[in-house]
Amino acid sequence: MAVTSILPTTVLPFFTQPSVVTEFDEDRAWQPARNVHNDYSPDGANQRLVNLVGKERAKTFQEGAFAFVNVWRPISPVITTSPLGFIHPTSMDNEDWMTIDLIYPDRKGEILGVAANPKH
């Protein structure tokens, strides 16, 4: 399948932090994730869209394609441990994915964890 465009026709800027943080704190000591994961499962992405724009507006986006784009920055001036890593998509098997619930005080999210596989 050829991809002609990866950009949606509408870009909604949302700047969010984990919901356990009620206000952005530049000095907060963020910790790196300790497990390999994909930030959203299909169900989790749809639910997060509803959380951000509401059920009615989400329907419009869900009729087509939508995407979340995370922009990351280092949590310390020099990365000495826990670097951000990537797995080549062709090395993934369907059995590598596992659904993980994220329970927040005000909502439930869902991500995809990744099982170890020598092909990665």
JOVENBEL-V940169 format. One record per backbone hydrogen bond with DSSP energy under -1.0 kcal/mol. CO is the residue of the C=O (numbers start at 1). NH is the residue of the N-H. Records with the same first field share a line. If there is no record, write none. Layout:
CO->NH, NH
This chain:
18->21
25->28
28->30
36->114
38->112
41->45
42->46
43->47
44->48
45->49
46->50
47->51
48->52
49->53
50->54
54->58
55->59
57->61
58->62
61->64
88->91
89->92
93->96
94->97
96->115
98->113
100->111
102->109
107->104
109->102
110->41
111->100
112->38
113->98
117->120
